[in-house]
């Protein structure tokens, strides 16, 4: 029967009071996770109350209509000014038409209460079909969560309708998510090291975590995907909490869904020791280095899953020919501790990596041929470098081997993963001064270390110029004498920006002095690099 609804003014005041309480708790030290859960619980309660009142006013029952939370709201990661993604699930077209006035009133009321409702409506039959021009909807549907309405209808969708269609659509969903992710990363230059990063969309941001989570769901519960160590999972959990704290801080600071971590807000976050355990005060540049460490964790996790392949069921004919090939064709024997497979360098003997000479020889091969290390090879190296049970052999690299890496046709292919893994700073500790260093000026888009690595990568592109502007310079790169000295000077040329000096060039020359003595450059080689830096 129809009855009096809860007054909108009363509901509105309750919502505002609860939002203010949640914000106050966050600003007084509550973590991101309890903040997001509290915001989600507020949305759930409000939605259920408004839906209940709407049913009463329209003298309707829940039968034939379910309200589902999707996307971040479905994952219970609702940020202060984020949209409320809702799916209205109908039993059929007739109930969709009958509920149309109720849904219109429901949506207006939710907006009046301060919720940014982003809704879609589908019948249960429509949910069976995969819309190839709307992959985003099907990805958001992976995070579906029942909030109110016809529970039996949701159970039918969740347990009987979607599982088989989602299994069948795995290759499509994987390829679409792969494409969307590559396009997004490309818009941000495929690097985490932006001076004012977007903590949601940029590489290393929360969208990387979300995409990695979806990829794991799409690829199913495969044994090879459960290879993440407990330490890696904890790093990812810590990174999500850190990034979520920043995003809450940005929303509250900007009073809107603005996720750009500007210089001004970097200083504010550092002053509050945002996301830091123990509350130790840090400068903005020191705090940003912690940001980039967490961003690297999330980006590396995403890229690992993007390298995977979906498990597509084979037909009987395909299984037959696959079995025949395995019998009649034997792979060539592989010797050594690493090999090139599928266009990537793979580690065959992880324990042998404790010998740095072998480890560096992999990067010599990468620089010589342009063959990148696989994500699993990087994980193997990272494990060996962070676990002390394997004694390190030949840790001190000499100039003769390092210059082989620098003199290759593709030095950036080696130096980029060496920097990610901390090997570059092990060889060249002077580079640590500019690791993830933010310097505010009008001339640079990236951190100082990223600027230096990109310069090297742009030079190596001259071997096969991406456009006509580089064609005339191509012979210079291919025939350059002592390419190693040019690349070495580029690695060191801005290291002075990370030391306390009025003239960063003098600081960079001091870095050269210590590096040249330690590595064993000749006086002529040091003089050449000195000239290039100066």
Steps between C-alpha positions, in 0.01 A plus 500: 500500500605857437623689802702802599859507370792618708521880446775597254621772736550241774685257273712783358606619845588145604716454189682829549565428867639156416719636218638763738573234763681277248706794373592608854615147584714487185657837573578382853688193382248234395638287218369490145339156532266586793422832330397332174299233682318767702414697184379180336286409801345849496415461131352153560279620788385806309426303185303240694297766684421695184408180315277389786322837503459497122342153510262615774398815313441308176331212682741256333688188606867415443419206278654534155753776587845474658742781581864409445816692588765491226862611454669663796172520690456127444853437636418717803761756394277810489698824514355824643394656167487191277198397295258243634493232227164319516340239277120469497444132417154414366335161468367591153402792278155526656639556852750748355214707365298470822789612721604793280316774705628355828861494375477856376384621840755281679789647296388861557478441875849346513639801316318731744674315784840581347576170324634516145294218352628340181246233407421249230200272447499148355256211489641167608485377138701802384770413754553166323627678189849645479488852355820521297481880483458536877781302662515748788153396617589129504822573689308702761254211526783279627476698826123451538359505851138468613370805691119474503196376313420153372773278649388194302535692174857601590585143602376375162722753322802445723492121525336378177501765227835680515758228591468303169482813282798656679703182455419497131583871469840478675710549184286798395506661846874440532575655160275800565644563846849459354419755228337751736790471744766545231318809371479646851864433580598645162317825576733540797817413311518147651677630808414542866745790541281805439572814699128550576351150458135407481463248783204331334581483127879536466728193489551381856167645611188328627380419148804271467389310810143479369615374157729239660210384720274463194769313307528247783122453497485461122784249483342285768645317797813379321785351701761703312328824604537416869877538480509833679690467824348609830748790500383615154136481604574705811684761295199529270261528796714775653516680165121495459453638852755776433347599166149485645603733782633747245184485292281562806725793589473644148120469493462670836754771413342578161138438607450304175613190311841647408787251518799711393778505759620855443816654647290688757320185612825301506626747759174470695511120496864498613421742783228265624728194453213358297512124461807471723528276801641673805420849370863591431528844336644500148560762233275497194776351280572223755129423531466480120777242489282282725207566264703378200612190688135404554410597143776273370354209701151538348629560147733200513215278622276617214765449232565148626133405452486673161778268383283197578279324246140396551426132525281446191340155475627302197272316261542123452679564168734755660581261788578224250742707293656648814570149630640396162736795491625423852591147387657578165677825579759527777615840624872566454705440815575809708825539686618769741322683776279721284349482152283698257147362481206665331704811431596548866796406720398231748692375805565125500698475824395745770771397746771588247383863517685540829805548275471861387717426195228272366228747593677784318561279195122483455489879478794502258293271276196727537702809405670323209190350338210709632342186652321595825500301821171327576300606806577163658873553440473835679316333789776238527768771511303701756464192721871423491588862577271516803571159656829453679501119512691492169855642539571774247793437264687762294284787622748773405460552125791644307489756221575241231168321555292810575614670182383195300147584616544871427652440155221273373260600226218494756639625834158612620362146473752399767520815712124532554457162681835547674362819651169336594686221680752723679795356306585829334540666838706207622744560214462877502404615852532862381176444306316443830501876561249550217294184546133610476612860560239768433649836396244772439558698184327586173726288280450142616201265510670217684721429800873554453588130463216443253616803298850350472378151401258640242780701343696178453195320360436782252861473381476126441182559296721672242605154378146468361349852515125515572460801268683693229660745743740232625602352166798729443632424849477121465853453357645699791361258756592189302863607439565689824842431647503438877124497538559372854647835608204695363251277685710513818503879486121506458457281810712740704421838345215588739611315815610835642132596532476254787786642709515826698679734259416828328627372165372155408768463230772515767310241701480274194875536442563397861288189431716428197817528708390235752344272236805513269738405783280217624427350156849549362459739206820614332598866530407552132156346549433708811608817317258425215205445736601812696485702178157359405347570843646849516 
